[in-house]
Structure formats: structure tokens, C-alpha cells
């Protein structure tokens, strides 16, 4: 059985057995604590440019189905797991995890001590890494040092839709929503459609004029990958939307809204990725268990222009929600659409739709 390894930029090496595509890959190495949902995570555009490490040991046990795609392809650059299940058991399964990665040209590594990788990232912080079958660890490290860091690349331009499209509309329409695709997950579109919305997705580079020309009832700023400080074009567009329509920002969209109101974002040491992060609503005192996937957070002290913190993370106190004092604008750092994760936070879509003009 052939061997390969994951090499981190600090020189640490983690050996394992390759699966998926026979290819090299490099990216920011991050970990997720979600126990299920590998298909959703792999196809989540927020993982673009990243090597995903699963902390839950068994992956692939229920296979891959046609229903749980969150975008048109695998977005993570590689997948690192402890145990790979070669024979999945689920009535909806159509292929194995190994076949899925091969189909999209994505390499994987199994038999790895993923707990050790997670501990190192928690202590040292996220860092770049490389899967390099056929190369020595030193050769892989030399190549890795010549590659750009994660924060230097605008991954939103890589994952956004190249052209506008409409999601299948429900029979009974209530509203028309424009979703700005910075890395849009399909479940956002599914949940809005279930609530009677026709949704039009636009590229992340769409201008305020492009968006308003569609005469939407409300606007959703989607999640997505990378450093929000690189998204000047999105910030300019959203500035032109303020006061024009109700706005909901999710994850990256939440960070863009903060910048629109003079705020800034900072990089977290190892990010929040998983399906069990506690968030407290400051007004009601209620605690929500949330699905999260982000490496940056809003600086609460930098906010201006009436945008205020509405929710905080109970693990580290970071900002998890924003609301404007006077305008119909709300945002959340976590994923109300889950996929994977608890569905408790779908209420955010209902709250957003309540801000829209009645019909």
C-alpha cells in the first residue's frame, strides 16, 4: 500500500495513505469538528483554497448522494481523515467518498492522526500545508514555501457564479430575493424557496445598479471564502444598497456589511468550523447551537454608523450577529442554512422576510 503525507509550513509531517485523485494539493490547513456532513463540507465554497481535516474519525460511511451538494463541485483542495470507509451503507448513496474525490480531481489522505494535526493548529494557528504523493517531505516543503499564502488570494472570484441564474421558484410566490453569490450554498436558496421566494443569484462582482435593476424585495449577501479585506468591489456595491432594500448578511456577507459601516475584520487563530458552536443573543439571552465555517471575525470596537453587535460567541466572545439601529439590516457570522449542522437557526430567514414589505 502506497504512502503519502501532509506537510505543514512549520515542517511537521503527517503520514497516511492516499485516496481520491492522484494529485498534489496545497492550501490553508483547517479542521472541522462536525460529526457528519462531509459531502456538504467538501462542496461548501467557503472551503475554497483549503485542505480540510475532519476531526471525527470515520468518514465516507454513508457514501455520496445527489441531494447534498452545496455547490456545483468539490471546493476544498484536499481532504484528510483518520478512517476511510470503503463500503458505505445508505439507501441514497450513489458512490463512495473515494470515487467522489477522484471524479473532481481532488486528493485525499487517510490513516492520519487527525487529532495531532488539530492540536498543532490550535496551538500554532492555521498554516499552509501540502499533500505531495511521490515527493519527499523536504521537496514538498520547498514547493510550499514558494506558493502564496491563503490571505493573498481572492477566492470569491473563483467560486462565484459566472452569470446570473434563477433558482426554481415555488408555486406560491411571496417575494423576490437577490442573492449576491460570494460563495453561495444551495441550501440558502432551498430554504428561501420553501418560504415562497423567487431567488435570483448574481455574481459577487455585481454592482448596486445591477442588483437594484431586478427590483428585489430583499437582498442576501452570501457566505464565501477568504479574507474579506480583499473584497473592495463587494463593499462598494453594498454601500449603494444601504437604505434601499432590506439586507441579510451571512458569514462573509456579515463581514462585508461590517466594512460598509466602517468596521474591520481580523483573522482568527484557527477559525470556527463545525456544527456545535454556542452563540448568545444579547437581546433575548437565548443560546443557539450553530454551524460555522469561517477564519475571520468582525472587530466589535470598529463598528460605526448605527450597526451594533446583536450576538456573541460563547467560546471566545467574538461577534456572531449584527443589527442596524434604524435600517432593516441584520447579519450573522454563523450558517443559518447549516448543511451540515443543526437546523435550529433557520429562524434567521423568517426574521429577514419579516423585514420585507408585505404583499
Buried (B, 14 or more C-beta within 10 A) or exposed (E): EEEBBBBBBEEBEBEBBBBBBEBBBBBBBBBBBBBBBBBBBBBBBBBBBBBBBBBBEBBBBBBBBEEBBBBEEBBBBBBBBBBBBEEBEEEEBEBBBBBBBBBBEBBBBBBBEBEEBBEBBEEBEBBBBBBBBEBEBEEBBEBBEEBEEBBEBBBBBBBBBEEBEEBEBBEEEBBBBBBBBBBBBBBBBBBBBEBBBBBBBBBBBBBBEBBBEBEBBBBBBBBBBBBBBBBEBBBEBBEBBBEEBBBBBBBBBBBBBBBBBEBBBEBBEBBBBBBEBEBBBBEEEEEBBBBBBBBBBBBBEBBEBEBBBBBBBBEEEBBBBBBBEEBBBBBBBBBBBBBBBBEEBBEBBEBBBEBBEEE
